[in-house]
Amino acid sequence: MQCIKIGLKINNTSLDSLISKGIGPSDNKMSSYNKICSDILNQKLRSNISCKLKDEKGKSYYTKCNESLITIKNDKIVKLTKLEAMKVMFNGGGR
């Protein structure tokens, strides 16, 4: 519910407004909200997985990595909490 409320607030609406218009949780108009919330809240991030990286000279090597929710800000990778990821997605931040 918190995720849906975040999305509605970002889009300048509220649950009360939707209810007054007869829009319920299973209404097609809510599908994008439900998808974003489901994708983020049900995300299973893996730990200690094998990954291939390159150093600054372009040489490849293997190491262990942890998956994270991220965004790109000013050409830098920024790790996000689930709450921050919700805000990015509802603001059109994409994947």
Beta strands, then each sheet from edge to edge (+ up, - down):
strand 1: 49-54
strand 2: 60-65
strand 3: 69-73
strand 4: 76-80
sheet 1: 1+ 2-
sheet 2: 3+ 4-
end
